[in-house]
């Protein structure tokens, strides 16, 4: 589940980058990128469907109704994103569908970062499945290959005012603290 979530977040970032770079790309390059994104989305949808299938095969599958419903909704939203990307649409409608899939994945108690280990209703078994985290918390910086960065001068502001120790004293102090840490 976490890999599907991570894949969806990365896909949304790639979709954003494709949309931002659209004007600077040839139609052929943009079209092939949109098709590639569509194929990636379809693979994530297929993996989600496989998870639903595996959950359904568990002996206590009836206890996972909420998760199955959520993941079925995730698959449906992902299918919508597949279709939009196949139509060469990397705009806000597609990004919104991908964000909705992320939101639904976050609602599944299997990936609730505040929950316990495992699932079910046993003590420490994963909480109630409501997450306080939003997909907006997973917004990354983007991976724009055409980004231009500037180097800036940064001077050291600490550690310069003290007196400099000879190398043999620094080596001795390093050894002293290393031994002290090993004792503790």
Z-matrix of the N, CA and C atoms (Angstrom, degrees):
N
C 1 1.449
C 2 1.527 1 110.76
N 3 1.317 2 116.25 1 -44.73
C 4 1.459 3 118.39 2 -179.35
C 5 1.529 4 111.33 3 -63.37
N 6 1.317 5 116.59 4 -34.89
C 7 1.462 6 119.46 5 178.38
C 8 1.523 7 110.89 6 -67.68
N 9 1.322 8 116.55 7 -36.50
C 10 1.465 9 119.86 8 176.89
C 11 1.523 10 109.30 9 -65.92
N 12 1.331 11 116.42 10 -44.25
C 13 1.466 12 120.38 11 178.19
C 14 1.526 13 110.64 12 -60.36
N 15 1.325 14 116.56 13 -47.54
C 16 1.463 15 120.03 14 179.40
C 17 1.531 16 111.01 15 -61.71
N 18 1.323 17 116.10 16 -41.65
C 19 1.464 18 120.13 17 178.10
C 20 1.516 19 112.04 18 -61.88
N 21 1.332 20 116.42 19 -39.60
C 22 1.471 21 120.53 20 179.95
C 23 1.528 22 110.81 21 -68.55
N 24 1.330 23 116.86 22 -40.63
C 25 1.469 24 120.31 23 177.55
C 26 1.529 25 109.72 24 -62.95
N 27 1.330 26 116.77 25 -44.65
C 28 1.467 27 120.38 26 178.71
C 29 1.526 28 111.41 27 -63.87
N 30 1.324 29 116.46 28 -39.37
C 31 1.465 30 120.60 29 178.45
C 32 1.523 31 110.61 30 -63.03
N 33 1.330 32 116.59 31 -41.88
C 34 1.468 33 119.68 32 178.67
C 35 1.530 34 110.12 33 -61.61
N 36 1.328 35 116.92 34 -40.67
C 37 1.468 36 120.42 35 177.50
C 38 1.526 37 110.69 36 -62.94
N 39 1.319 38 116.57 37 -44.30
C 40 1.467 39 120.51 38 179.45
C 41 1.524 40 110.92 39 -64.41
N 42 1.328 41 116.97 40 -35.87
C 43 1.468 42 120.88 41 177.78
C 44 1.520 43 109.84 42 -65.65
N 45 1.329 44 116.51 43 -43.05
C 46 1.472 45 120.49 44 177.02
C 47 1.518 46 111.16 45 -59.77
N 48 1.322 47 115.66 46 -46.03
C 49 1.466 48 119.95 47 -178.88
C 50 1.528 49 110.24 48 -63.00
N 51 1.327 50 116.96 49 -41.70
C 52 1.473 51 120.33 50 178.38
C 53 1.523 52 110.56 51 -61.54
N 54 1.323 53 116.72 52 -41.26
C 55 1.466 54 120.48 53 179.22
C 56 1.531 55 110.52 54 -65.47
N 57 1.337 56 116.36 55 -42.05
C 58 1.466 57 119.99 56 -179.66
C 59 1.526 58 111.75 57 -67.17
N 60 1.320 59 116.66 58 -34.40
C 61 1.463 60 120.71 59 -177.07
C 62 1.523 61 112.78 60 -90.51
N 63 1.319 62 117.16 61 -0.13
C 64 1.467 63 122.10 62 -174.09
C 65 1.528 64 112.47 63 -53.82
N 66 1.317 65 117.17 64 -45.22
C 67 1.469 66 120.26 65 -176.75
C 68 1.518 67 112.28 66 -66.52
N 69 1.325 68 117.52 67 -29.13
C 70 1.456 69 121.13 68 -178.51
C 71 1.518 70 113.90 69 -89.87
N 72 1.327 71 117.02 70 -1.91
C 73 1.462 72 120.98 71 -177.63
C 74 1.528 73 110.32 72 -102.89
N 75 1.318 74 115.05 73 154.15
C 76 1.463 75 118.35 74 171.80
C 77 1.526 76 107.64 75 -72.68
N 78 1.327 77 115.93 76 158.08
C 79 1.466 78 119.68 77 178.89
C 80 1.525 79 110.99 78 -58.18
N 81 1.316 80 116.02 79 -39.81
C 82 1.465 81 120.28 80 -178.90
C 83 1.531 82 110.71 81 -63.09
N 84 1.338 83 116.77 82 -45.95
C 85 1.465 84 120.64 83 179.85
C 86 1.522 85 111.31 84 -64.56
N 87 1.327 86 116.32 85 -43.61
C 88 1.466 87 120.08 86 179.65
C 89 1.527 88 110.65 87 -63.09
N 90 1.331 89 116.40 88 -45.24
C 91 1.463 90 120.53 89 -179.78
C 92 1.525 91 111.43 90 -61.04
N 93 1.336 92 116.53 91 -43.45
C 94 1.468 93 118.97 92 -179.75
C 95 1.528 94 110.76 93 -67.66
N 96 1.322 95 117.62 94 -34.43
C 97 1.472 96 120.74 95 176.91
C 98 1.525 97 110.53 96 -66.96
N 99 1.322 98 117.72 97 -42.73
C 100 1.470 99 120.91 98 178.68
C 101 1.529 100 110.73 99 -63.80
N 102 1.315 101 117.16 100 -39.63
C 103 1.469 102 120.79 101 177.93
C 104 1.531 103 109.89 102 -65.91
N 105 1.330 104 116.84 103 -42.01
C 106 1.470 105 120.51 104 177.90
C 107 1.524 106 110.52 105 -60.99
N 108 1.333 107 116.88 106 -43.33
C 109 1.464 108 120.83 107 178.00
C 110 1.524 109 110.76 108 -63.36
N 111 1.322 110 116.81 109 -39.17
C 112 1.466 111 121.33 110 177.69
C 113 1.529 112 110.66 111 -62.02
N 114 1.318 113 116.36 112 -42.83
C 115 1.469 114 120.50 113 179.02
C 116 1.526 115 111.02 114 -65.34
N 117 1.328 116 116.73 115 -40.19
C 118 1.465 117 120.68 116 177.52
C 119 1.519 118 110.13 117 -62.83
N 120 1.337 119 116.49 118 -44.05
C 121 1.466 120 120.49 119 178.89
C 122 1.523 121 110.38 120 -61.87
N 123 1.322 122 116.87 121 -39.88
C 124 1.462 123 120.26 122 -179.95
C 125 1.531 124 111.25 123 -66.00
N 126 1.338 125 117.30 124 -36.23
C 127 1.468 126 120.52 125 175.96
C 128 1.527 127 110.81 126 -64.34
N 129 1.331 128 117.01 127 -41.37
C 130 1.469 129 120.44 128 177.52
C 131 1.527 130 110.75 129 -64.35
N 132 1.336 131 116.69 130 -39.02
C 133 1.462 132 120.55 131 177.73
C 134 1.522 133 110.09 132 -63.47
N 135 1.328 134 115.96 133 -42.71
C 136 1.461 135 120.34 134 179.47
C 137 1.532 136 110.92 135 -62.87
N 138 1.329 137 116.99 136 -42.04
C 139 1.471 138 120.27 137 177.78
C 140 1.523 139 110.74 138 -62.90
N 141 1.327 140 117.04 139 -38.63
C 142 1.465 141 120.98 140 177.60
C 143 1.522 142 110.11 141 -63.47
N 144 1.327 143 116.76 142 -43.35
C 145 1.467 144 120.72 143 177.74
C 146 1.529 145 111.09 144 -61.64
N 147 1.335 146 116.94 145 -37.55
C 148 1.464 147 120.70 146 178.26
C 149 1.530 148 111.23 147 -65.51
N 150 1.331 149 116.98 148 -37.51
C 151 1.467 150 120.62 149 177.27
C 152 1.525 151 109.68 150 -63.84
N 153 1.330 152 116.97 151 -44.24
C 154 1.473 153 120.73 152 178.24
C 155 1.527 154 109.57 153 -59.52
N 156 1.320 155 116.22 154 -42.77
C 157 1.465 156 120.83 155 -179.68
C 158 1.530 157 110.56 156 -62.84
N 159 1.345 158 116.73 157 -44.14
C 160 1.466 159 120.40 158 -179.67
C 161 1.526 160 111.78 159 -66.36
N 162 1.320 161 116.68 160 -39.05
C 163 1.466 162 119.57 161 177.20
C 164 1.520 163 109.55 162 -62.65
N 165 1.325 164 116.75 163 -41.07
C 166 1.461 165 121.22 164 179.12
C 167 1.517 166 113.24 165 -63.11
N 168 1.327 167 117.95 166 -22.84
C 169 1.461 168 122.06 167 -179.96
C 170 1.525 169 112.87 168 -87.42
N 171 1.328 170 117.56 169 -8.59
C 172 1.464 171 120.38 170 179.65
C 173 1.525 172 110.40 171 -67.10
N 174 1.342 173 116.94 172 149.92
C 175 1.462 174 119.86 173 179.52
C 176 1.529 175 112.91 174 -61.15
N 177 1.312 176 117.32 175 -32.10
C 178 1.470 177 121.38 176 -179.88
C 179 1.527 178 111.00 177 -108.43
N 180 1.322 179 116.63 178 38.92
C 181 1.468 180 122.18 179 -175.90
C 182 1.517 181 112.53 180 -58.87
N 183 1.331 182 117.92 181 -30.68
C 184 1.470 183 120.14 182 -178.84
C 185 1.528 184 111.55 183 -63.55
N 186 1.314 185 118.26 184 -20.59
C 187 1.462 186 121.46 185 177.71
C 188 1.521 187 113.33 186 -80.18
N 189 1.310 188 116.83 187 -2.06
C 190 1.461 189 121.14 188 -177.52
C 191 1.525 190 111.71 189 -115.03
N 192 1.309 191 116.76 190 29.68
C 193 1.463 192 121.29 191 -178.30
C 194 1.512 193 113.28 192 -58.28
N 195 1.331 194 116.64 193 -43.62
C 196 1.468 195 120.40 194 -178.89
C 197 1.528 196 110.84 195 -62.89
N 198 1.334 197 115.95 196 -44.36
C 199 1.460 198 120.13 197 -179.58
C 200 1.526 199 110.89 198 -64.31
N 201 1.325 200 116.12 199 -42.54
C 202 1.469 201 119.85 200 179.64
C 203 1.527 202 110.21 201 -62.62
N 204 1.341 203 116.96 202 -43.18
C 205 1.471 204 120.38 203 177.93
C 206 1.524 205 111.28 204 -62.37
N 207 1.343 206 116.36 205 -44.64
C 208 1.466 207 120.04 206 179.87
C 209 1.526 208 110.81 207 -62.87
N 210 1.317 209 116.67 208 -45.95
C 211 1.460 210 119.68 209 -178.11
C 212 1.523 211 112.06 210 -68.46
N 213 1.318 212 117.11 211 -31.27
C 214 1.465 213 120.24 212 174.52
C 215 1.526 214 109.72 213 -65.99
N 216 1.335 215 116.24 214 -40.05
C 217 1.468 216 120.24 215 176.00
C 218 1.524 217 110.77 216 -65.11
N 219 1.343 218 116.62 217 -40.60
C 220 1.464 219 120.97 218 177.59
C 221 1.526 220 109.54 219 -58.80
N 222 1.318 221 116.72 220 -45.98
C 223 1.463 222 121.04 221 -179.70
C 224 1.527 223 111.38 222 -60.87
N 225 1.322 224 116.24 223 -40.37
C 226 1.464 225 120.80 224 179.52
C 227 1.530 226 111.14 225 -64.24
N 228 1.329 227 116.04 226 -43.89
C 229 1.473 228 120.39 227 179.25
C 230 1.528 229 110.02 228 -66.93
N 231 1.326 230 116.50 229 -38.87
C 232 1.463 231 119.84 230 177.83
C 233 1.529 232 110.77 231 -63.60
N 234 1.321 233 117.06 232 -37.34
C 235 1.473 234 120.70 233 177.99
C 236 1.529 235 109.89 234 -62.86
N 237 1.335 236 115.78 235 -39.31
C 238 1.468 237 120.13 236 176.36
C 239 1.528 238 110.20 237 -60.79
N 240 1.348 239 116.79 238 -43.55
C 241 1.465 240 120.67 239 178.91
C 242 1.527 241 110.86 240 -65.52
N 243 1.331 242 117.46 241 -38.09
C 244 1.475 243 121.20 242 176.70
C 245 1.525 244 109.56 243 -57.86
N 246 1.328 245 115.90 244 -47.41
C 247 1.467 246 120.36 245 -178.43
C 248 1.524 247 111.64 246 -64.27
N 249 1.329 248 117.44 247 -41.64
C 250 1.468 249 120.56 248 178.86
C 251 1.525 250 110.89 249 -63.61
N 252 1.332 251 116.43 250 -44.38
C 253 1.462 252 119.74 251 179.46
C 254 1.529 253 111.16 252 -66.58
N 255 1.327 254 117.10 253 -35.71
C 256 1.468 255 120.44 254 177.69
C 257 1.526 256 111.11 255 -65.13
N 258 1.344 257 116.14 256 -26.11
C 259 1.465 258 121.10 257 175.27
C 260 1.530 259 111.29 258 -85.92
N 261 1.334 260 116.21 259 12.42
C 262 1.470 261 124.00 260 178.30
C 263 1.525 262 111.84 261 64.28
N 264 1.315 263 116.61 262 35.88
C 265 1.462 264 122.55 263 179.65
C 266 1.522 265 108.84 264 -107.68
N 267 1.332 266 116.96 265 108.67
C 268 1.464 267 121.47 266 175.78
C 269 1.526 268 110.63 267 -109.32
N 270 1.308 269 116.75 268 17.23
C 271 1.459 270 121.92 269 -175.53
C 272 1.517 271 114.04 270 -79.78
N 273 1.319 272 114.32 271 -164.12
C 274 1.463 273 121.53 272 -172.82
C 275 1.525 274 112.85 273 -63.31
N 276 1.322 275 117.64 274 -31.26
C 277 1.468 276 120.33 275 179.43
C 278 1.534 277 110.83 276 -64.31
N 279 1.322 278 116.18 277 -41.80
C 280 1.463 279 120.84 278 178.92
C 281 1.521 280 110.60 279 -69.53
N 282 1.320 281 116.68 280 -44.13
C 283 1.466 282 120.79 281 179.14
C 284 1.522 283 110.09 282 -62.36
N 285 1.332 284 117.38 283 -36.81
C 286 1.468 285 121.09 284 177.30
C 287 1.527 286 110.80 285 -64.59
N 288 1.321 287 117.92 286 -40.31
C 289 1.467 288 121.05 287 178.12
C 290 1.528 289 110.30 288 -64.84
N 291 1.326 290 116.59 289 -42.27
C 292 1.467 291 120.10 290 178.34
C 293 1.527 292 110.75 291 -64.88
N 294 1.327 293 116.79 292 -39.43
C 295 1.463 294 120.65 293 177.43
C 296 1.523 295 110.82 294 -64.46
N 297 1.321 296 117.01 295 -39.66
C 298 1.467 297 120.31 296 178.01
C 299 1.527 298 110.58 297 -62.89
N 300 1.322 299 117.31 298 -40.06
C 301 1.468 300 120.60 299 177.16
C 302 1.527 301 110.21 300 -61.81
N 303 1.325 302 116.87 301 -40.77
C 304 1.466 303 121.04 302 178.55
C 305 1.523 304 110.27 303 -64.03
N 306 1.330 305 116.63 304 -45.11
C 307 1.472 306 120.98 305 178.79
C 308 1.525 307 110.60 306 -57.90
N 309 1.317 308 117.12 307 -44.46
C 310 1.467 309 120.89 308 -179.69
C 311 1.529 310 111.25 309 -66.50
N 312 1.325 311 117.19 310 -39.14
C 313 1.462 312 120.11 311 177.15
C 314 1.524 313 111.06 312 -62.43
N 315 1.322 314 116.01 313 -37.63
C 316 1.465 315 119.67 314 179.65
C 317 1.522 316 112.12 315 -68.10
N 318 1.320 317 117.59 316 -23.22
C 319 1.463 318 120.60 317 179.79
C 320 1.526 319 112.25 318 -76.67
N 321 1.300 320 116.89 319 -18.75
C 322 1.464 321 120.73 320 -178.42
C 323 1.522 322 109.38 321 -71.79
N 324 1.305 323 117.88 322 126.59
C 325 1.460 324 120.28 323 -173.22
C 326 1.518 325 113.46 324 -67.11
N 327 1.300 326 119.26 325 -14.14
C 328 1.458 327 121.00 326 177.57
C 329 1.526 328 111.11 327 -64.82
N 330 1.327 329 116.75 328 -25.82
C 331 1.459 330 119.31 329 -176.61
C 332 1.512 331 111.52 330 -118.15
N 333 1.323 332 117.29 331 19.05
C 334 1.456 333 120.45 332 178.36
C 335 1.521 334 108.73 333 -69.48
N 336 1.331 335 119.09 334 114.22
C 337 1.452 336 120.61 335 -176.54
C 338 1.521 337 112.97 336 -66.08
N 339 1.316 338 118.66 337 -18.06
C 340 1.456 339 120.93 338 -179.36
C 341 1.524 340 111.89 339 -96.09
N 342 1.333 341 117.33 340 -4.82
C 343 1.456 342 120.94 341 -177.20
C 344 1.513 343 111.74 342 -83.89
N 345 1.340 344 116.13 343 172.45
C 346 1.450 345 121.83 344 177.77
C 347 1.514 346 110.55 345 -80.37
N 348 1.306 347 116.30 346 -164.84
C 349 1.446 348 122.02 347 -179.04
C 350 1.508 349 111.62 348 -78.54
N 351 1.163 350 137.06 349 -171.43
C 352 1.435 351 137.45 350 171.65
C 353 1.518 352 117.52 351 34.43
N 354 1.292 353 117.23 352 -169.37
C 355 1.456 354 120.42 353 -177.86
C 356 1.498 355 111.25 354 -128.77
N 357 1.294 356 116.57 355 -166.77
C 358 1.452 357 121.26 356 179.26
C 359 1.507 358 112.06 357 83.22
N 360 1.348 359 115.24 358 -163.15
C 361 1.457 360 118.99 359 -176.20
C 362 1.513 361 112.27 360 -111.03
N 363 1.333 362 117.49 361 9.94
C 364 1.459 363 120.49 362 178.56
C 365 1.524 364 109.48 363 -67.67
N 366 1.345 365 118.24 364 154.86
C 367 1.465 366 119.80 365 178.51
C 368 1.523 367 111.01 366 -54.87
N 369 1.327 368 116.03 367 135.96
C 370 1.462 369 121.21 368 -177.77
C 371 1.509 370 112.50 369 69.82
N 372 1.302 371 116.36 370 19.40
C 373 1.452 372 120.58 371 -171.61
C 374 1.499 373 115.83 372 -93.79
N 375 1.302 374 120.41 373 18.86
C 376 1.450 375 118.26 374 170.78
C 377 1.504 376 115.49 375 117.39
N 378 1.289 377 120.66 376 6.28
C 379 1.460 378 121.62 377 175.26
C 380 1.512 379 112.36 378 73.47
N 381 1.311 380 116.13 379 -162.29
C 382 1.461 381 121.72 380 -176.55
C 383 1.515 382 113.39 381 -99.24
N 384 1.321 383 118.30 382 -3.18
C 385 1.449 384 119.92 383 174.11
C 386 1.514 385 115.18 384 92.21
N 387 1.312 386 118.56 385 4.85
C 388 1.458 387 119.77 386 177.68
C 389 1.515 388 108.43 387 -98.46
N 390 1.297 389 116.15 388 123.12
C 391 1.452 390 119.00 389 179.61
C 392 1.516 391 109.82 390 -103.49
N 393 1.299 392 115.72 391 146.32
C 394 1.454 393 120.86 392 177.73
C 395 1.525 394 110.69 393 -91.52
N 396 1.319 395 115.81 394 -6.99
C 397 1.454 396 120.04 395 -177.54
C 398 1.516 397 110.34 396 -85.72
N 399 1.286 398 115.51 397 142.83
C 400 1.448 399 121.85 398 179.26
C 401 1.517 400 108.85 399 -106.75
N 402 1.311 401 116.53 400 157.41
C 403 1.463 402 119.87 401 176.42
C 404 1.520 403 110.16 402 -63.28
N 405 1.311 404 116.79 403 -21.87
C 406 1.461 405 119.19 404 177.55
C 407 1.520 406 110.94 405 -63.74
N 408 1.345 407 116.90 406 -25.28
C 409 1.457 408 120.26 407 178.04
C 410 1.522 409 111.08 408 -68.57
N 411 1.313 410 117.13 409 -18.20
C 412 1.451 411 121.53 410 -178.23
C 413 1.524 412 112.71 411 -96.77
N 414 1.318 413 117.28 412 10.68
C 415 1.460 414 120.16 413 178.95
C 416 1.517 415 108.25 414 -66.95
N 417 1.288 416 116.33 415 126.85
C 418 1.454 417 120.63 416 -179.56
C 419 1.513 418 111.23 417 -99.42
N 420 1.301 419 114.70 418 -176.87
C 421 1.456 420 120.33 419 -177.67
C 422 1.521 421 112.10 420 -82.26
N 423 1.305 422 117.96 421 -12.33
C 424 1.457 423 120.40 422 -178.73
C 425 1.517 424 110.75 423 94.92
N 426 1.296 425 115.97 424 161.77
C 427 1.452 426 121.29 425 -179.47
C 428 1.518 427 108.97 426 -131.21
N 429 1.310 428 116.62 427 57.57
C 430 1.449 429 122.14 428 -176.79
C 431 1.522 430 109.81 429 -80.11
N 432 1.313 431 116.45 430 113.25
C 433 1.455 432 121.26 431 -178.08
C 434 1.524 433 111.85 432 -68.23
N 435 1.337 434 118.18 433 -19.96
C 436 1.457 435 121.45 434 -178.50
C 437 1.529 436 112.21 435 -94.70
N 438 1.321 437 115.37 436 10.28
C 439 1.458 438 120.02 437 -179.53
C 440 1.525 439 109.75 438 -66.11
N 441 1.331 440 116.00 439 143.34
C 442 1.454 441 121.01 440 176.98
C 443 1.519 442 108.22 441 -114.70
N 444 1.326 443 116.26 442 126.11
C 445 1.460 444 121.11 443 -179.43
C 446 1.518 445 109.33 444 -113.30
N 447 1.327 446 114.50 445 149.92
C 448 1.458 447 120.37 446 176.98
C 449 1.519 448 108.74 447 -113.20
N 450 1.300 449 116.08 448 140.13
C 451 1.461 450 120.07 449 174.35
C 452 1.521 451 107.66 450 -84.68
N 453 1.307 452 116.64 451 138.02
C 454 1.462 453 119.57 452 177.96
C 455 1.521 454 109.07 453 -124.01
N 456 1.304 455 115.27 454 146.74
C 457 1.456 456 121.61 455 179.23
C 458 1.518 457 109.19 456 -75.49
N 459 1.314 458 116.76 457 128.42
C 460 1.455 459 121.80 458 176.60
C 461 1.516 460 106.81 459 -127.84
N 462 1.311 461 115.59 460 121.67
C 463 1.457 462 118.60 461 179.34
C 464 1.520 463 109.64 462 -95.91
N 465 1.319 464 115.56 463 154.09
C 466 1.457 465 120.46 464 179.08
C 467 1.520 466 108.31 465 -75.58
N 468 1.334 467 116.33 466 127.99
C 469 1.461 468 119.03 467 -176.83
C 470 1.522 469 112.50 468 -107.03
N 471 1.314 470 118.06 469 -9.75
C 472 1.464 471 119.90 470 177.58
C 473 1.511 472 109.45 471 -127.39
N 474 1.308 473 115.58 472 153.80
C 475 1.450 474 120.80 473 176.03
C 476 1.508 475 114.83 474 84.35
N 477 1.331 476 118.08 475 5.96
C 478 1.460 477 119.89 476 -179.30
C 479 1.523 478 112.69 477 -99.59
N 480 1.319 479 117.77 478 -23.03
C 481 1.457 480 119.79 479 -171.31
C 482 1.522 481 113.68 480 -82.31
N 483 1.330 482 118.88 481 -21.10
C 484 1.467 483 121.13 482 -179.16
C 485 1.508 484 110.95 483 -73.87
N 486 1.334 485 115.03 484 167.06
C 487 1.465 486 117.59 485 179.88
C 488 1.522 487 109.72 486 -77.37
N 489 1.280 488 115.49 487 146.48
C 490 1.458 489 121.09 488 -179.63
C 491 1.519 490 109.01 489 -81.09
N 492 1.323 491 116.57 490 133.77
C 493 1.457 492 121.31 491 179.00
C 494 1.520 493 109.56 492 -95.75
N 495 1.317 494 116.58 493 146.43
C 496 1.466 495 119.15 494 175.67
C 497 1.530 496 110.14 495 -61.39
N 498 1.309 497 116.10 496 154.94
C 499 1.457 498 122.71 497 -176.16
C 500 1.523 499 112.50 498 -55.70
N 501 1.362 500 118.26 499 -41.03
C 502 1.465 501 119.82 500 -177.67
C 503 1.526 502 111.62 501 -66.20
N 504 1.341 503 117.92 502 -31.00
C 505 1.467 504 120.49 503 176.95
C 506 1.529 505 110.64 504 -71.51
N 507 1.331 506 115.75 505 -40.73
C 508 1.464 507 118.99 506 178.72
C 509 1.524 508 110.92 507 -63.87
N 510 1.329 509 116.61 508 -41.56
C 511 1.466 510 120.54 509 178.23
C 512 1.525 511 110.27 510 -63.29
N 513 1.330 512 116.85 511 -41.42
C 514 1.466 513 121.02 512 178.56
C 515 1.518 514 111.92 513 -64.30
N 516 1.333 515 116.78 514 -42.08
C 517 1.468 516 120.23 515 178.28
C 518 1.527 517 111.25 516 -65.10
N 519 1.330 518 116.61 517 -41.28
C 520 1.465 519 120.20 518 177.41
C 521 1.521 520 110.84 519 -59.53
N 522 1.340 521 117.39 520 -44.88
C 523 1.460 522 121.68 521 179.23
C 524 1.524 523 110.65 522 -63.76
N 525 1.334 524 117.24 523 -41.99
C 526 1.470 525 122.04 524 178.87
C 527 1.529 526 110.88 525 -58.90
N 528 1.321 527 117.35 526 -49.36
C 529 1.465 528 120.15 527 -178.40
C 530 1.530 529 111.73 528 -69.19
N 531 1.322 530 117.95 529 -32.92
C 532 1.466 531 120.58 530 176.47
C 533 1.520 532 110.76 531 -63.47
N 534 1.343 533 116.80 532 -45.41
C 535 1.471 534 120.34 533 178.47
C 536 1.519 535 111.04 534 -65.37
N 537 1.305 536 116.71 535 -39.05
C 538 1.460 537 121.02 536 179.48
C 539 1.529 538 110.62 537 -62.22
N 540 1.329 539 117.45 538 -41.22
C 541 1.465 540 121.22 539 178.37
C 542 1.522 541 111.79 540 -66.82
N 543 1.344 542 117.41 541 -36.13
C 544 1.467 543 120.41 542 179.17
C 545 1.522 544 111.52 543 -67.29
N 546 1.318 545 117.89 544 -32.56
C 547 1.471 546 122.33 545 179.47
C 548 1.518 547 110.08 546 -68.28
N 549 1.296 548 117.23 547 -39.13
C 550 1.467 549 121.01 548 -177.37
C 551 1.448 550 108.83 549 -81.53
